[in-house]
Amino acid sequence: MTVLGLCLDRRSQERFVAEAAASGYLVGARVATGREFLAAMDAAQLDVAVVSASRGRLSADLVAACDRGGIRLVVLAAGESERRHALALGVYDALDAASDWARIEPSLRGVRAVPSRTGGPIGAEEPSRVIAVWGPAGAPGRTTTAITIAAELAALGHSVVLADADPYGGASAPALGLLDEAPGFAAACRLTASGSLTHDELVRVAQRYASPRGAFWVLTGIGRAARWPELTADRVEGVLAQCRTWAEYTVVDVGFSLETDEEITSDLFAPRRNAATLTALRSADDVIAVGLADPVGLSRLLRAYGDLVEAAPEARQHVIVNRVRASAVGADPFGQVASTLQRFAGVQAAAMVPDDPAGFDLAVLTGRTVRDAAPKSPARAAVRRFVERELAPIVPTEHGRRRHAARPRPVSEPA
């Protein structure tokens, strides 16, 4: 018989005791605070801990104690503030405290819940989103931007997965200090090919970037470019489709090349080098083009931007320009870059990220996100504003449904 430990308010405890007894569970501990629960854990020999996400009950010590003791932790969040508190402690699958027993009971048996903004399953009214981050050749900061966007979305309380789908070699794992013995995205692609990719398998092959300010999942990229044949178009499409049911936001770091002339070959069924990139762009709801703020970087961005729009005609297009600085562009660098993009590409709403080598160097040195390594970085602040205005805002409609807000004004001012 499964033994439950309850750390809830009195009314919730009474409801749980009745439902648990009717379903064949044994309640071994009933306490009101997290400190009392820690004291009762060893004596009660619990199998499952059901804990409220309030600050007086859920703590880092309690989460660590459950991990050490092999106790399954089921967290119930009453409201957005409690859900964010749970996310800050690394609990990404907190359930709505108002859920009925039929929704909560599977979690007691180890069936993983799919997180959502409102505590219910992700459905048609609030679909999850795929965000593809692309940049031309020349290291414009594509991976760093993708990581920063994922971190900022997670810090806003959303469930996020960062997928490294670059067929020329992934960089997300070393940038975040993660061990990369088995690339997670390639493993997910293989599971898709065999029809066995599930939520639990995604959790198994993914790695968790732990952060008190917003944790997120990472599907690491291939370490050697020679492994690109594993990232076929149908596999990548299947992985992203499964990620839509797993997290609210999937941020995809894609390759630089948009070439399609590789289709001219005698073997029409051979894998394509750029299939992963093109498939991710076609599957995305938002596509972010990342360019470097110097004459060479802007030239590369402008020459490839038209091809990018053609590769993802249905996606919302965004532009982020990295390392904006007067030493490379001249006086009034923000105005110069904005006028250049508007004149030659018709881009009127580009986000400008000021140059901050110290902040990004510290992030790479410590294997952390810029949000964690340099929270006061002006570059990080610019990306945060972009995320809040372009990607994350949700507004209610007159019928009570929720939709993404309309495109806001340009983000072009320096931090």
N, C-alpha and C positions, 0 to 999 in steps of 0.2 A: 504494500500500500504506500502511495506517495504521501510524504509528510510535508505539509505547508507551514510556512512561517509568515505571519501577517504583521506588517508595520504600516497601519493605516489609521484613519480617524475612526471613531467609535461606530458611526453609522455604516461606513463601508465594511468594517469588520463584521458587524452583525449580518450584513447581506452576504458576505463571502462565506461565513461559517455555515449558513443554511444551504447555500448552493454547493459548497464543497462536500458537505455531508451527504447530500442527495446524489452527488456524482461519484462517491466512493473515495474521497480524499480524507486524510486525517490532518487536522489542524494541531500542530505541535507547539506553536508559540503565537501569542497575541500581545503585541506591545504597541505603545503609542509614539515612541521616539526612536531615532536611529541608534542612539547610545544604548538604550535598553535592548534593542535587537542584537547589537554586537555581543552583549553580555549573554544573551540567551541562545545564540547560534550553536555553540559547541554542545551544550547540554541537551538541546532538543533534537540533534542529529537530523537536520532538515534536508530535504531534497530540493525544494523550491522556495524561494523568497519572493513574496509579493509586497512591494514597497511603493509607497507614494513618492512622487518626485518632488515633494516640498523640501525646502532646505533643512528643516528640522528632522527629516527622516532619511533622505537619500544623501549620502556623502561619499567622498572618494575612499574613505576607510571601509565603508560598507561594501562598495563595489569590489575593492581589492580582497576583502575577506571572503566574499562569495566566489571569486576566482580561485583563491587558494583552497577553499573547501570543496570545490566542485559543485557548488549550489547554483541551480539555474535561477537567474534573476529576472523577474517580471516587474516592470516599472509602469505605474499608472500616473499619467500627467493630467492635472485638472487646469487647463489653460495654457496659453503660449509661454508665459514666464516659467512655469514648471517644466515644460518641454525643453526650453532652452537650457535650463539648469541641468537636465538629464543629458543633453547633447554635450555640454561642457565637460561632463564627467565620462564621456565616451559611450553613453547609452543612446544609440541611434534609433532603436525600435520601440520607444515608449508608446504605450497604448493610451487611448482616451479613457480617463477615469469614469466617464459616464457610460462606457460600453456595457452591454449586457453580458451575461455569463457565457452565452454561446460564442461571443467573439473573444473573450478572455481565456476560456478554458483550453483552446488549442495551444496557446503559449505555455501553459503549465505542462503540457506534454512534449514541448520542444519544437512545435511547429512555428517557424519564424514568421512574424507579422511583417507586412509590407508597410513601411512608414508613409505618412501623408501629412499634409499641412493641417488638416482638421481632425486627425485621429482616425478617419475612415479610410477605406481603400482608395487608391488612386483611380479615378474614373474619368468619364467623358467631360464632366464639368470642370475638373482641375487636372488636365493631362500633364504628365511630366514633360520636361523639355530637354532636347539635345542641343548643345552649344558646341559648334566646331570652331577651333582656334587655328587659323592658318597664317602663314607668313611666307614671303618669297625667300629665295636663297640668300645667304649672307648673315645668318644668325641675328635676326631682328629682335629676338627675345620672345619667341612664340611659346616655348615651354614655360618660361618664368611667368608670362602673362596668364597662361592656362592654369598654372598652380595658384597664382594670386587670386584669380577669379573664383576658383573652386573654394579657396579658403574663405573668401569674403561671403560667398553664398552660404557656406556652412555656418559662419559666424552669425548670419541673420536667422539661423534656426532651421534651415532647410537640410534635408538629407541629400548628399552629393556624392557622386562617384567621378573620379578623374580617370579617363581612359586614354592610354598612350597608344595611338594607332599609327605612329610614324613608321612607314616601311623602310626608312633609311637608318633606323636605329633610335631606340627610345632614350630619353634623358630624364624622365620624371623620377625614376628610382634614385639615381645618384644625387639629384638635386634635393631630394627629401631625406636622404640618408637611410634609404630602405634597402634591405638585402634583396638581391635580384637573381637568385639562383634559378628560378623558374618564372619566366615572364608571364604575368597574369593574363594579359590580353590575348596572347597567343594560346594559352591554355583554354581560355573561354571560347576562342575560335574553334579549337579542336573539339570541345564539348558540344558546340553548336553543330558541327559536322556529323556527330554521332547521335544527335537528337537528345542529349542528356544534360543540357544546360538548364539548371534550375536556380532558384534564389539561393538555396543552400550551397550549391556548387559555386556560385559567384562569390559567396562569402568565403568559401574555402580557398579559391585561387586568388582572391583579392587580398591586399594588405591594407591595414588601417593606419592612417596618419593620425596619431593621437595629439590632441591639442586642447588645452583648457579654454581656448577662445573659439573653437570650432573644428571638430574632427571630421574627416571624410575618408571614403574608401578610395583605393588606388589600384587600377588594373595596369600593372607596369608593362613597359614596352619591350620589344625584342632587343637584346643586347648586341647582337651581330646582324649586320645588314643582310647577310646571306640567308637569314631566316624569313625574308619577306614572302616567299611562296605560301607560308602558313596563313597569311592575312588575305584570303580571297574575298571577293565581293560579297558572295552569299553568306559567308561566315561573319564578316563584319556587320552586315545588315542584321543578321540574327542576334548577334551580341548586343547591338544597340537597341533592338526591339525588346530584348529581355531586360536591359538596363532601365528602360522606360517604366517597367513594372516594379523595379527594385528601388529606385530613388527618384526624388523630385527633379533633380538636375543631373544631367550627364555632360561633363565637360570633356571634349575630345581634342587631344593634341594630334594634329594630322601632319603629313609631310608637306614639303614645299612645292613639289612638282605637280603641275596640272596637265601634263602632256597626255594626249589620248592617241597619238599616232602609233603607239605600240600595238594597237589593235590590228595594224596591217602586218599580218604574219601568216605563215602557211598553216599553223596549228590554231584554229579558232577556239579551242578549248583549253589552251595553256593559260596558267595564271598570269595576271597583269601586275607589273611592278607598282603602278599607281592606283590600283583598284581600291585599296583600303582608303586612300585619301579621297578619291572621287565619290566613293560610296558614302563615307561619313559626311561629306558636304551635301550630297543629295538627301541624306536622311535627317539633316539638321533643321531645327526650327530657327536658329540664329547662327549666323556665320560672322566671325570676327576676324578682320584682316589686320595683321600686326606689321607695322613698318618701322624702320629706323630713321630718326630725324637727322639725316645728313644728305648731301646731294646724291650719293650712290644709293643709299637705302630708299630714299623717296623715289628715285628713278626706277628702281626695281619694283617697288610697290605699284607705281602708276602703270608700268608696262604690263603687269600681271593682273591688275584689278579687273579689267574687262573679262578676262578668262575666268576669274573667280566668280563673277556674277553669272556668267553663262553656266558654270558648273553647278551652281546652287540657285536656280531661278526662283524657287518658291520660298527661300529663307529670307528672314530679315537680315539686312546687311549692316554691319558696323565696322568702323575703322578706329584703331588705336595706334597712335604714333608714339614710339618709345624714345627715351633719352633726348627729350627736347632741350636744347642748350644753345646759348648764343655763340659759343666757341666754334660750333660746326655749321650754324645756319646764318648767323649775323644778328644784328640788332632786332629786337622784338621777335624772338624765335617762334613764339606761339602764333602770333599774327602772320608771320611769313609762311609757316607750315600750313595754317588754315587756308590762306589765300591760294597757295600752290595746289592743294587738294581740290579746292573748289574750282579753280580755273581749268585744270587738266583732267579731272576725273568727275567733276560735278558732286563731290562729297561736301556736304554742308554741316554735318554733325559728327566731327571726329573728336575723339577723346585724346587729350594731350597728357602724356606722362612725363613729368620733368626728370631730368637726369639725376640719379641718386646712386652712384657707384658704391658708396660706403654701405648703404642699406642692403643692396643686393649682394655685395660681397660677403657681408656678415651672414646673410641667409644661406648662401652656398657653403660657407665655411662651417656653419653649425648644422647643416642639413635640415633646415626649417623653412617655413614659409616666411615671407617678408612681414606678414602680420604678426608672427610670433617673434621673429628676430629683431625687427625694427618697427615697432608699432607706430611710431611717430614719423615714419618715412613719408616725405611728400609724394613720392611715387606711389606708395601704397594707398595714400589718401585719394589720389586721382583715380586709381582703379576702383576703390571703394565707391566713389561717387558715380562712376560709370555703371557699376553693378546695381546700385540702388536705383538709378534712374532708368536704365535701359533693360535690365534683365530680371530684377527681383520684384518690382512693385506689382501688387495685386489689388484691384479695386472692386468693390461690390457694384453690381448692376441693379437696375430698378426692379428686376424680378428676383433678386436675392442670390442669383448665380454670381460667380466671380470670374473675372477675366483679367488678362494682362493689360496694364495701363497703356495708353497711347504713347507713341514715341515722344519723349520730352525734349526740351530745348538742348542745344549742343553743349557738350562738356569740353570747353576749350580754355577755361581760365587756369592759370597756374595754381599750385597748392599754396 
